[in-house]
Amino acid sequence: MAWVGVVDGKCLPVHWFTGSVNSDAYLEMLQTVVWPAVRARATRHQYWFQQDGAPPHVTAPVMDFLHSKFGGRVISRNSEHRWPPYSPDLSCLDFCFWSLVTAQIVRSEPQTLEQLKELVEDFARNMDEEQLRKMARHTRRRAELCRSEGGGHFEHLL
């Protein structure tokens, strides 16, 4: 299982989980990988943190940590700004980044897990800043279209 985030037109370091992702592993990643990377790359305050509603993501310790760092700027199940279960893929990582990575994997045909990890990490590290910013801007449009369609399908409107 891999995790990646985007801040200021740059991908944060890819984090690879070994074994299942439980609340403790997710919280440790947030504390030791994500938050230090956000602080090192963020050029301004008032960032928002968005995540899906997977059970390990919404436990009390995880949500307490996220609120301590992002205040009321957390989009997730169990937050003021709810991200409903079974939501369409609206984030730039879901609707674009992972599709691009998958296409690169198919083209490159890595033979080992280590080659796969290296390919994903290189792809994330070398993503074009303007492309990432464009993907992030497009997220708002996707969210607005989803809302106008009452949470239903909206891709035909893009």
FIKOLLO-819117 format. One record per atom (N, C-alpha, C, O): residue number from 1; residue in one letter; chain; atom name; x, y, z. Coordinates in steps of 0.2 Angstrom, whole numbers, always signed. Atoms other than C-alpha are relative to their C-alpha. Layout:
residues N
(pt NUM a A CA (X Y Z))
...
end
This chain:
residues 158
(pt 1 m A N (+4 -6 +0))
(pt 1 m A CA (+0 +0 +0))
(pt 1 m A C (+4 +6 +0))
(pt 1 m A O (+9 +7 +4))
(pt 2 a A N (-4 -6 +1))
(pt 2 a A CA (+7 +17 -5))
(pt 2 a A C (-4 +6 +2))
(pt 2 a A O (-10 +6 +1))
(pt 3 w A N (+3 -7 -1))
(pt 3 w A CA (+3 +35 +1))
(pt 3 w A C (+4 +5 -3))
(pt 3 w A O (+10 +5 -3))
(pt 4 v A N (-3 -6 +3))
(pt 4 v A CA (+7 +51 -8))
(pt 4 v A C (-5 +6 +1))
(pt 4 v A O (-11 +5 +1))
(pt 5 g A N (+4 -6 -1))
(pt 5 g A CA (+1 +69 -5))
(pt 5 g A C (+3 +5 -5))
(pt 5 g A O (+9 +4 -7))
(pt 6 v A N (-2 -5 +5))
(pt 6 v A CA (+3 +85 -15))
(pt 6 v A C (+0 +7 +5))
(pt 6 v A O (-5 +8 +8))
(pt 7 v A N (+0 -7 -4))
(pt 7 v A CA (+8 +102 -7))
(pt 7 v A C (+4 +5 -5))
(pt 7 v A O (+10 +3 -7))
(pt 8 d A N (-4 -6 +4))
(pt 8 d A CA (+13 +118 -17))
(pt 8 d A C (+2 -3 -7))
(pt 8 d A O (+8 -1 -9))
(pt 9 g A N (-2 +2 +7))
(pt 9 g A CA (+14 +109 -34))
(pt 9 g A C (+6 -6 +0))
(pt 9 g A O (+9 -7 -5))
(pt 10 k A N (-6 +5 -1))
(pt 10 k A CA (+26 +95 -27))
(pt 10 k A C (-4 -6 +3))
(pt 10 k A O (-8 -5 +8))
(pt 11 c A N (+3 +6 -4))
(pt 11 c A CA (+22 +77 -22))
(pt 11 c A C (+4 -1 +6))
(pt 11 c A O (+11 +1 +6))
(pt 12 l A N (-4 +2 -6))
(pt 12 l A CA (+27 +73 -5))
(pt 12 l A C (+3 -7 -1))
(pt 12 l A O (+1 -10 -5))
(pt 13 p A N (-3 +6 +1))
(pt 13 p A CA (+38 +58 -3))
(pt 13 p A C (-5 -6 +1))
(pt 13 p A O (-10 -6 +5))
(pt 14 v A N (+4 +6 -1))
(pt 14 v A CA (+29 +41 -6))
(pt 14 v A C (+2 -4 +6))
(pt 14 v A O (+7 -5 +7))
(pt 15 h A N (-1 +4 -6))
(pt 15 h A CA (+26 +31 +9))
(pt 15 h A C (-3 -7 -1))
(pt 15 h A O (-8 -7 -3))
(pt 16 w A N (+2 +7 +1))
(pt 16 w A CA (+25 +12 +8))
(pt 16 w A C (-1 -3 +7))
(pt 16 w A O (+3 -3 +11))
(pt 17 f A N (+2 +3 -6))
(pt 17 f A CA (+16 +3 +21))
(pt 17 f A C (+2 -8 -1))
(pt 17 f A O (+1 -10 -6))
(pt 18 t A N (-1 +7 +0))
(pt 18 t A CA (+21 -15 +25))
(pt 18 t A C (-5 -3 +5))
(pt 18 t A O (-7 -1 +10))
(pt 19 g A N (+5 +3 -4))
(pt 19 g A CA (+7 -26 +31))
(pt 19 g A C (-6 +4 -1))
(pt 19 g A O (-7 +8 -5))
(pt 20 s A N (+6 -3 +0))
(pt 20 s A CA (-10 -20 +34))
(pt 20 s A C (+0 +7 +3))
(pt 20 s A O (+5 +9 +7))
(pt 21 v A N (+0 -7 -3))
(pt 21 v A CA (-14 -1 +37))
(pt 21 v A C (-5 +0 +5))
(pt 21 v A O (-11 +0 +4))
(pt 22 n A N (+5 -1 -6))
(pt 22 n A CA (-21 +1 +54))
(pt 22 n A C (+1 +7 +3))
(pt 22 n A O (+5 +11 +0))
(pt 23 s A N (+0 -7 -2))
(pt 23 s A CA (-24 +17 +64))
(pt 23 s A C (+7 +2 +3))
(pt 23 s A O (+9 +7 +2))
(pt 24 d A N (-6 -2 -3))
(pt 24 d A CA (-7 +16 +73))
(pt 24 d A C (+5 +1 -6))
(pt 24 d A O (+9 +6 -5))
(pt 25 a A N (-5 -1 +5))
(pt 25 a A CA (+3 +14 +57))
(pt 25 a A C (-2 +6 -4))
(pt 25 a A O (+3 +10 -6))
(pt 26 y A N (+2 -6 +4))
(pt 26 y A CA (-7 +28 +48))
(pt 26 y A C (+2 +6 +4))
(pt 26 y A O (+5 +11 +2))
(pt 27 l A N (-2 -5 -4))
(pt 27 l A CA (-4 +39 +63))
(pt 27 l A C (+7 +1 +0))
(pt 27 l A O (+9 +7 +0))
(pt 28 e A N (-7 -1 +0))
(pt 28 e A CA (+14 +36 +64))
(pt 28 e A C (+2 +3 -7))
(pt 28 e A O (+7 +7 -7))
(pt 29 m A N (-1 -3 +6))
(pt 29 m A CA (+15 +40 +45))
(pt 29 m A C (-1 +7 +0))
(pt 29 m A O (+3 +11 -2))
(pt 30 l A N (+2 -7 +0))
(pt 30 l A CA (+6 +56 +48))
(pt 30 l A C (+5 +4 +4))
(pt 30 l A O (+7 +10 +2))
(pt 31 q A N (-5 -4 -4))
(pt 31 q A CA (+18 +61 +62))
(pt 31 q A C (+7 +0 -2))
(pt 31 q A O (+10 +5 -1))
(pt 32 t A N (-7 +1 +2))
(pt 32 t A CA (+34 +55 +55))
(pt 32 t A C (+2 +2 -7))
(pt 32 t A O (+8 +3 -9))
(pt 33 v A N (-1 -1 +7))
(pt 33 v A CA (+32 +57 +36))
(pt 33 v A C (-3 +6 -2))
(pt 33 v A O (+0 +11 -5))
(pt 34 v A N (+4 -5 +3))
(pt 34 v A CA (+18 +68 +31))
(pt 34 v A C (+1 +7 +3))
(pt 34 v A O (+2 +12 +0))
(pt 35 w A N (-1 -6 -3))
(pt 35 w A CA (+19 +82 +44))
(pt 35 w A C (+6 +3 -1))
(pt 35 w A O (+7 +9 -3))
(pt 36 p A N (-6 -3 +1))
(pt 36 p A CA (+37 +85 +43))
(pt 36 p A C (+1 +2 -8))
(pt 36 p A O (+4 +7 -9))
(pt 37 a A N (+0 -2 +7))
(pt 37 a A CA (+36 +85 +24))
(pt 37 a A C (-4 +6 -2))
(pt 37 a A O (-2 +10 -6))
(pt 38 v A N (+4 -6 +1))
(pt 38 v A CA (+22 +97 +24))
(pt 38 v A C (+3 +6 +2))
(pt 38 v A O (+3 +11 -1))
(pt 39 r A N (-3 -6 -3))
(pt 39 r A CA (+31 +109 +35))
(pt 39 r A C (+6 +2 -4))
(pt 39 r A O (+8 +8 -4))
(pt 40 a A N (-6 -2 +4))
(pt 40 a A CA (+47 +108 +24))
(pt 40 a A C (-2 +3 -6))
(pt 40 a A O (+2 +7 -9))
(pt 41 r A N (+2 -2 +7))
(pt 41 r A CA (+37 +111 +8))
(pt 41 r A C (-5 +6 +0))
(pt 41 r A O (-5 +9 -5))
(pt 42 a A N (+5 -4 +0))
(pt 42 a A CA (+23 +122 +13))
(pt 42 a A C (+3 +8 +0))
(pt 42 a A O (+7 +9 +4))
(pt 43 t A N (-2 -6 +0))
(pt 43 t A CA (+25 +140 +8))
(pt 43 t A C (-4 +5 +3))
(pt 43 t A O (-3 +11 +3))
(pt 44 r A N (+5 -4 -4))
(pt 44 r A CA (+10 +147 +17))
(pt 44 r A C (-4 -4 +5))
(pt 44 r A O (-3 -10 +5))
(pt 45 h A N (+4 +4 -5))
(pt 45 h A CA (-2 +142 +31))
(pt 45 h A C (-7 -1 -3))
(pt 45 h A O (-8 +1 -9))
(pt 46 q A N (+7 +1 +2))
(pt 46 q A CA (-20 +138 +30))
(pt 46 q A C (-1 -6 -5))
(pt 46 q A O (-6 -6 -9))
(pt 47 y A N (+1 +6 +5))
(pt 47 y A CA (-18 +121 +20))
(pt 47 y A C (-5 -4 +3))
(pt 47 y A O (-7 -4 +9))
(pt 48 w A N (+6 +5 -2))
(pt 48 w A CA (-32 +109 +20))
(pt 48 w A C (+3 -7 -1))
(pt 48 w A O (+7 -8 -5))
(pt 49 f A N (-2 +7 +0))
(pt 49 f A CA (-29 +90 +23))
(pt 49 f A C (-7 -4 -2))
(pt 49 f A O (-12 -3 +2))
(pt 50 q A N (+6 +4 +3))
(pt 50 q A CA (-41 +79 +13))
(pt 50 q A C (+2 -8 +0))
(pt 50 q A O (+7 -9 -2))
(pt 51 q A N (-1 +7 +0))
(pt 51 q A CA (-43 +60 +16))
(pt 51 q A C (-6 -3 -1))
(pt 51 q A O (-12 +0 +0))
(pt 52 d A N (+6 +3 +1))
(pt 52 d A CA (-55 +47 +12))
(pt 52 d A C (-2 -3 +8))
(pt 52 d A O (+1 -1 +12))
(pt 53 g A N (+2 +2 -6))
(pt 53 g A CA (-65 +39 +26))
(pt 53 g A C (+1 -7 +3))
(pt 53 g A O (-2 -10 +7))
(pt 54 a A N (-2 +7 -2))
(pt 54 a A CA (-56 +22 +28))
(pt 54 a A C (+0 +0 +8))
(pt 54 a A O (+3 +5 +11))
(pt 55 p A N (+0 +1 -7))
(pt 55 p A CA (-58 +16 +46))
(pt 55 p A C (+7 +2 +4))
(pt 55 p A O (+7 +6 +9))
(pt 56 p A N (-6 -3 -4))
(pt 56 p A CA (-39 +19 +51))
(pt 56 p A C (+1 +7 -1))
(pt 56 p A O (+5 +10 +3))
(pt 57 h A N (-1 -7 +1))
(pt 57 h A CA (-40 +37 +44))
(pt 57 h A C (-4 +4 +5))
(pt 57 h A O (-3 +10 +6))
(pt 58 v A N (+5 -4 -4))
(pt 58 v A CA (-54 +42 +56))
(pt 58 v A C (-1 -2 +7))
(pt 58 v A O (-6 +0 +11))
(pt 59 t A N (+0 +1 -7))
(pt 59 t A CA (-50 +36 +73))
(pt 59 t A C (+1 +6 +4))
(pt 59 t A O (+4 +11 +1))
(pt 60 a A N (+0 -6 -4))
(pt 60 a A CA (-50 +48 +87))
(pt 60 a A C (+8 +2 +1))
(pt 60 a A O (+9 +8 +0))
(pt 61 p A N (-7 -3 +0))
(pt 61 p A CA (-30 +49 +89))
(pt 61 p A C (+2 +3 -7))
(pt 61 p A O (+5 +8 -7))
(pt 62 v A N (-1 -3 +7))
(pt 62 v A CA (-29 +52 +70))
(pt 62 v A C (-3 +6 -1))
(pt 62 v A O (+0 +11 -3))
(pt 63 m A N (+4 -6 +1))
(pt 63 m A CA (-42 +65 +69))
(pt 63 m A C (+3 +5 +5))
(pt 63 m A O (+3 +11 +3))
(pt 64 d A N (-3 -5 -5))
(pt 64 d A CA (-35 +73 +85))
(pt 64 d A C (+7 +3 -3))
(pt 64 d A O (+8 +9 -2))
(pt 65 f A N (-6 -2 +3))
(pt 65 f A CA (-18 +74 +77))
(pt 65 f A C (-1 +5 -6))
(pt 65 f A O (+2 +10 -6))
(pt 66 l A N (+2 -4 +6))
(pt 66 l A CA (-25 +81 +60))
(pt 66 l A C (-2 +7 +2))
(pt 66 l A O (+0 +12 +0))
(pt 67 h A N (+3 -6 -2))
(pt 67 h A CA (-35 +94 +69))
(pt 67 h A C (+6 +4 +4))
(pt 67 h A O (+5 +11 +4))
(pt 68 s A N (-5 -4 -3))
(pt 68 s A CA (-20 +99 +80))
(pt 68 s A C (+5 +4 -5))
(pt 68 s A O (+8 +9 -4))
(pt 69 k A N (-4 -3 +5))
(pt 69 k A CA (-10 +103 +64))
(pt 69 k A C (-4 +4 -5))
(pt 69 k A O (-1 +9 -8))
(pt 70 f A N (+3 -4 +5))
(pt 70 f A CA (-23 +109 +52))
(pt 70 f A C (-6 +3 +2))
(pt 70 f A O (-10 +6 -2))
(pt 71 g A N (+5 -4 -2))
(pt 71 g A CA (-36 +116 +63))
(pt 71 g A C (-7 -3 -3))
(pt 71 g A O (-8 -9 -3))
(pt 72 g A N (+7 +2 +3))
(pt 72 g A CA (-54 +115 +56))
(pt 72 g A C (+1 -1 -8))
(pt 72 g A O (-4 -2 -11))
(pt 73 r A N (-1 +1 +8))
(pt 73 r A CA (-46 +112 +38))
(pt 73 r A C (+1 -7 -1))
(pt 73 r A O (+6 -9 -5))
(pt 74 v A N (-1 +8 +1))
(pt 74 v A CA (-48 +93 +38))
(pt 74 v A C (-7 -2 -4))
(pt 74 v A O (-12 -1 -1))
(pt 75 i A N (+6 +3 +4))
(pt 75 i A CA (-60 +85 +25))
(pt 75 i A C (+1 -7 +1))
(pt 75 i A O (+6 -10 -2))
(pt 76 s A N (+0 +7 -2))
(pt 76 s A CA (-64 +68 +31))
(pt 76 s A C (-6 -2 +3))
(pt 76 s A O (-10 +2 +5))
(pt 77 r A N (+6 +2 -4))
(pt 77 r A CA (-77 +57 +38))
(pt 77 r A C (+2 +1 +7))
(pt 77 r A O (+8 +1 +9))
(pt 78 n A N (-1 -2 -7))
(pt 78 n A CA (-79 +62 +56))
(pt 78 n A C (+3 +7 +1))
(pt 78 n A O (+7 +8 +6))
(pt 79 s A N (-2 -7 -1))
(pt 79 s A CA (-74 +80 +53))
(pt 79 s A C (-6 +5 -2))
(pt 79 s A O (-11 +3 -4))
(pt 80 e A N (+5 -5 +2))
(pt 80 e A CA (-83 +96 +51))
(pt 80 e A C (-2 +0 -7))
(pt 80 e A O (-8 +1 -9))
(pt 81 h A N (+1 +0 +7))
(pt 81 h A CA (-81 +95 +33))
(pt 81 h A C (+0 -7 -3))
(pt 81 h A O (+6 -10 -4))
(pt 82 r A N (+1 +7 +1))
(pt 82 r A CA (-87 +78 +29))
(pt 82 r A C (+1 -2 -7))
(pt 82 r A O (-1 +1 -12))
(pt 83 w A N (-1 +3 +7))
(pt 83 w A CA (-81 +67 +15))
(pt 83 w A C (-4 -7 +0))
(pt 83 w A O (-2 -11 +4))
(pt 84 p A N (+4 +5 -1))
(pt 84 p A CA (-95 +55 +13))
(pt 84 p A C (+3 -7 -3))
(pt 84 p A O (+7 -7 -8))
(pt 85 p A N (-2 +6 +2))
(pt 85 p A CA (-92 +36 +11))
(pt 85 p A C (-2 -1 -8))
(pt 85 p A O (-8 +2 -10))
(pt 86 y A N (+2 +2 +7))
(pt 86 y A CA (-93 +29 -7))
(pt 86 y A C (+0 +7 -5))
(pt 86 y A O (-4 +7 -10))
(pt 87 s A N (+0 -6 +4))
(pt 87 s A CA (-89 +47 -14))
(pt 87 s A C (+4 -1 -6))
(pt 87 s A O (+8 -6 -7))
(pt 88 p A N (-4 +0 +6))
(pt 88 p A CA (-83 +49 -32))
(pt 88 p A C (+7 +2 +1))
(pt 88 p A O (+9 +6 +6))
(pt 89 d A N (-7 -2 -1))
(pt 89 d A CA (-64 +51 -34))
(pt 89 d A C (+1 +7 -3))
(pt 89 d A O (+1 +9 -9))
(pt 90 l A N (+0 -7 +1))
(pt 90 l A CA (-63 +70 -33))
(pt 90 l A C (+7 +3 +1))
(pt 90 l A O (+9 +8 -3))
(pt 91 s A N (-7 -3 -1))
(pt 91 s A CA (-45 +73 -27))
(pt 91 s A C (+4 -2 -6))
(pt 91 s A O (+3 -6 -10))
(pt 92 c A N (-5 +1 +6))
(pt 92 c A CA (-31 +75 -40))
(pt 92 c A C (+4 -6 +0))
(pt 92 c A O (+6 -9 -5))
(pt 93 l A N (-3 +6 -1))
(pt 93 l A CA (-23 +60 -33))
(pt 93 l A C (-4 -6 -3))
(pt 93 l A O (-1 -10 -6))
(pt 94 d A N (+5 +5 +2))
(pt 94 d A CA (-38 +49 -36))
(pt 94 d A C (-1 +0 -8))
(pt 94 d A O (-1 -5 -11))
(pt 95 f A N (+3 +0 +7))
(pt 95 f A CA (-44 +55 -53))
(pt 95 f A C (+6 +1 -5))
(pt 95 f A O (+4 +0 -11))
(pt 96 c A N (-5 -1 +5))
(pt 96 c A CA (-27 +59 -61))
(pt 96 c A C (+7 -4 +2))
(pt 96 c A O (+9 -8 -2))
(pt 97 f A N (-6 +2 -2))
(pt 97 f A CA (-11 +55 -52))
(pt 97 f A C (+1 -8 -1))
(pt 97 f A O (+6 -10 -4))
(pt 98 w A N (-1 +7 +0))
(pt 98 w A CA (-13 +36 -49))
(pt 98 w A C (-2 -3 -7))
(pt 98 w A O (+1 -8 -9))
(pt 99 s A N (+1 +2 +7))
(pt 99 s A CA (-20 +34 -67))
(pt 99 s A C (+7 +1 -4))
(pt 99 s A O (+9 -3 -8))
(pt 100 l A N (-6 -1 +4))
(pt 100 l A CA (-4 +42 -74))
(pt 100 l A C (+6 -5 +2))
(pt 100 l A O (+9 -7 -2))
(pt 101 v A N (-5 +5 -3))
(pt 101 v A CA (+7 +31 -62))
(pt 101 v A C (-1 -7 -3))
(pt 101 v A O (+3 -10 -5))
(pt 102 t A N (+1 +7 +3))
(pt 102 t A CA (-2 +15 -68))
(pt 102 t A C (+2 +0 -7))
(pt 102 t A O (+4 -5 -9))
(pt 103 a A N (-2 +0 +7))
(pt 103 a A CA (+1 +20 -86))
(pt 103 a A C (+7 -1 -1))
(pt 103 a A O (+10 -5 -5))
(pt 104 q A N (-7 +0 +0))
(pt 104 q A CA (+19 +22 -83))
(pt 104 q A C (+2 -7 +2))
(pt 104 q A O (+7 -10 -1))
(pt 105 i A N (-2 +7 -2))
(pt 105 i A CA (+20 +5 -74))
(pt 105 i A C (-1 -5 -5))
(pt 105 i A O (+3 -9 -7))
(pt 106 v A N (+2 +4 +6))
(pt 106 v A CA (+11 -3 -89))
(pt 106 v A C (+6 +0 -5))
(pt 106 v A O (+8 -5 -8))
(pt 107 r A N (-5 -2 +6))
(pt 107 r A CA (+24 +5 -101))
(pt 107 r A C (+7 -3 +2))
(pt 107 r A O (+10 -6 -2))
(pt 108 s A N (-7 +2 -2))
(pt 108 s A CA (+39 +0 -90))
(pt 108 s A C (+1 -7 +2))
(pt 108 s A O (+6 -10 +2))
(pt 109 e A N (+0 +7 -2))
(pt 109 e A CA (+34 -17 -84))
(pt 109 e A C (+6 -2 +5))
(pt 109 e A O (+10 -6 +3))
(pt 110 p A N (-5 +2 -5))
(pt 110 p A CA (+44 -18 -68))
(pt 110 p A C (+0 -7 +2))
(pt 110 p A O (-6 -10 +2))
(pt 111 q A N (+0 +7 -1))
(pt 111 q A CA (+50 -35 -64))
(pt 111 q A C (+0 -2 +8))
(pt 111 q A O (-1 -8 +9))
(pt 112 t A N (-1 +2 -7))
(pt 112 t A CA (+52 -34 -45))
(pt 112 t A C (-4 +6 +4))
(pt 112 t A O (-6 +11 +1))
(pt 113 l A N (+3 -5 -4))
(pt 113 l A CA (+43 -25 -31))
(pt 113 l A C (+4 +6 +1))
(pt 113 l A O (+2 +12 +1))
(pt 114 e A N (-4 -6 -1))
(pt 114 e A CA (+58 -14 -28))
(pt 114 e A C (+0 +4 -6))
(pt 114 e A O (+1 +10 -6))
(pt 115 q A N (+0 -4 +7))
(pt 115 q A CA (+58 -9 -47))
(pt 115 q A C (-7 +4 +0))
(pt 115 q A O (-7 +10 -2))
(pt 116 l A N (+7 -3 +0))
(pt 116 l A CA (+39 -5 -45))
(pt 116 l A C (+1 +6 +5))
(pt 116 l A O (-2 +12 +3))
(pt 117 k A N (-1 -6 -5))
(pt 117 k A CA (+43 +6 -29))
(pt 117 k A C (+4 +5 -3))
(pt 117 k A O (+2 +11 -2))
(pt 118 e A N (-4 -5 +3))
(pt 118 e A CA (+57 +15 -38))
(pt 118 e A C (-3 +4 -5))
(pt 118 e A O (-3 +10 -5))
(pt 119 l A N (+3 -3 +6))
(pt 119 l A CA (+47 +18 -53))
(pt 119 l A C (-6 +5 +3))
(pt 119 l A O (-6 +11 +0))
(pt 120 v A N (+5 -5 -3))
(pt 120 v A CA (+32 +26 -42))
(pt 120 v A C (+4 +6 +3))
(pt 120 v A O (+1 +12 +2))
(pt 121 e A N (-3 -5 -3))
(pt 121 e A CA (+44 +36 -32))
(pt 121 e A C (+3 +5 -5))
(pt 121 e A O (+3 +11 -4))
(pt 122 d A N (-3 -5 +5))
(pt 122 d A CA (+54 +43 -47))
(pt 122 d A C (-6 +4 -4))
(pt 122 d A O (-5 +10 -5))
(pt 123 f A N (+6 -3 +4))
(pt 123 f A CA (+37 +47 -56))
(pt 123 f A C (-2 +6 +5))
(pt 123 f A O (-3 +11 +2))
(pt 124 a A N (+2 -6 -5))
(pt 124 a A CA (+31 +57 -40))
(pt 124 a A C (+5 +5 +0))
(pt 124 a A O (+3 +11 +0))
(pt 125 r A N (-5 -5 -1))
(pt 125 r A CA (+47 +65 -38))
(pt 125 r A C (+1 +5 -6))
(pt 125 r A O (+3 +11 -5))
(pt 126 n A N (-1 -4 +6))
(pt 126 n A CA (+48 +71 -56))
(pt 126 n A C (-6 +3 -3))
(pt 126 n A O (-6 +5 -9))
(pt 127 m A N (+6 -3 +3))
(pt 127 m A CA (+30 +76 -59))
(pt 127 m A C (+1 +8 -1))
(pt 127 m A O (+4 +11 +3))
(pt 128 d A N (+0 -7 +2))
(pt 128 d A CA (+29 +93 -67))
(pt 128 d A C (-4 +4 +5))
(pt 128 d A O (-10 +3 +6))
(pt 129 e A N (+4 -5 -5))
(pt 129 e A CA (+24 +107 -55))
(pt 129 e A C (-6 +3 -3))
(pt 129 e A O (-11 +3 +1))
(pt 130 e A N (+6 -3 +3))
(pt 130 e A CA (+12 +115 -67))
(pt 130 e A C (-5 -5 -1))
(pt 130 e A O (-11 -3 +0))
(pt 131 q A N (+5 +5 +1))
(pt 131 q A CA (+4 +99 -71))
(pt 131 q A C (-4 -2 +7))
(pt 131 q A O (-10 -3 +7))
(pt 132 l A N (+3 +2 -7))
(pt 132 l A CA (+1 +95 -52))
(pt 132 l A C (-4 +6 +2))
(pt 132 l A O (-10 +5 +5))
(pt 133 r A N (+4 -6 -2))
(pt 133 r A CA (-5 +113 -49))
(pt 133 r A C (-7 +0 -4))
(pt 133 r A O (-12 +2 -1))
(pt 134 k A N (+6 +0 +4))
(pt 134 k A CA (-18 +111 -64))
(pt 134 k A C (-4 -5 +3))
(pt 134 k A O (-10 -5 +3))
(pt 135 m A N (+4 +6 -2))
(pt 135 m A CA (-23 +94 -57))
(pt 135 m A C (-4 +3 +7))
(pt 135 m A O (-10 +1 +8))
(pt 136 a A N (+3 -3 -6))
(pt 136 a A CA (-26 +103 -40))
(pt 136 a A C (-6 +5 -1))
(pt 136 a A O (-11 +4 +2))
(pt 137 r A N (+5 -5 +1))
(pt 137 r A CA (-36 +117 -47))
(pt 137 r A C (-6 -4 -3))
(pt 137 r A O (-12 -1 -2))
(pt 138 h A N (+6 +3 +3))
(pt 138 h A CA (-47 +105 -57))
(pt 138 h A C (-4 -4 +5))
(pt 138 h A O (-10 -6 +4))
(pt 139 t A N (+4 +4 -6))
(pt 139 t A CA (-52 +96 -40))
(pt 139 t A C (-6 +5 +2))
(pt 139 t A O (-11 +2 +3))
(pt 140 r A N (+6 -4 -2))
(pt 140 r A CA (-63 +111 -36))
(pt 140 r A C (-6 +0 -5))
(pt 140 r A O (-11 -1 -3))
(pt 141 r A N (+5 +1 +5))
(pt 141 r A CA (-72 +110 -52))
(pt 141 r A C (-4 -6 +0))
(pt 141 r A O (-10 -7 +0))
(pt 142 r A N (+3 +6 -1))
(pt 142 r A CA (-75 +92 -50))
(pt 142 r A C (-5 +0 +6))
(pt 142 r A O (-10 -3 +6))
(pt 143 a A N (+4 +0 -6))
(pt 143 a A CA (-82 +95 -33))
(pt 143 a A C (-6 +4 -1))
(pt 143 a A O (-12 +2 +1))
(pt 144 e A N (+5 -5 +2))
(pt 144 e A CA (-93 +109 -39))
(pt 144 e A C (-5 -4 -4))
(pt 144 e A O (-11 -4 -3))
(pt 145 l A N (+4 +3 +5))
(pt 145 l A CA (-100 +98 -53))
(pt 145 l A C (-4 -6 +4))
(pt 145 l A O (-9 -8 +3))
(pt 146 c A N (+3 +6 -4))
(pt 146 c A CA (-103 +83 -41))
(pt 146 c A C (-5 +3 +5))
(pt 146 c A O (-11 +0 +5))
(pt 147 r A N (+5 -3 -4))
(pt 147 r A CA (-112 +95 -29))
(pt 147 r A C (-6 +2 -4))
(pt 147 r A O (-12 +0 -2))
(pt 148 s A N (+6 -3 +4))
(pt 148 s A CA (-123 +102 -43))
(pt 148 s A C (-4 -6 -3))
(pt 148 s A O (-10 -6 -4))
(pt 149 e A N (+3 +6 +2))
(pt 149 e A CA (-127 +84 -48))
(pt 149 e A C (-3 -4 +6))
(pt 149 e A O (-5 -10 +5))
(pt 150 g A N (+3 +3 -6))
(pt 150 g A CA (-133 +80 -30))
(pt 150 g A C (+4 -6 +2))
(pt 150 g A O (+2 -11 +5))
(pt 151 g A N (-4 +6 -2))
(pt 151 g A CA (-118 +68 -28))
(pt 151 g A C (+0 -5 -5))
(pt 151 g A O (+4 -11 -4))
(pt 152 g A N (+1 +5 +5))
(pt 152 g A CA (-122 +58 -43))
(pt 152 g A C (+6 +1 -5))
(pt 152 g A O (+11 +5 -5))
(pt 153 h A N (-5 +0 +5))
(pt 153 h A CA (-112 +55 -59))
(pt 153 h A C (+1 +7 -3))
(pt 153 h A O (-4 +10 -5))
(pt 154 f A N (-1 -7 +2))
(pt 154 f A CA (-104 +71 -66))
(pt 154 f A C (+5 +0 -6))
(pt 154 f A O (+6 +5 -9))
(pt 155 e A N (-5 +0 +4))
(pt 155 e A CA (-90 +65 -77))
(pt 155 e A C (-2 +2 -7))
(pt 155 e A O (+3 +5 -11))
(pt 156 h A N (+2 -2 +7))
(pt 156 h A CA (-100 +68 -93))
(pt 156 h A C (+0 +7 -1))
(pt 156 h A O (-1 +10 -7))
(pt 157 l A N (+0 -7 +0))
(pt 157 l A CA (-100 +86 -89))
(pt 157 l A C (+7 +4 -1))
(pt 157 l A O (+7 +10 -2))
(pt 158 l A N (-7 -2 +0))
(pt 158 l A CA (-81 +88 -89))
(pt 158 l A C (+2 +2 -7))
(pt 158 l A O (+7 +4 -8))
end
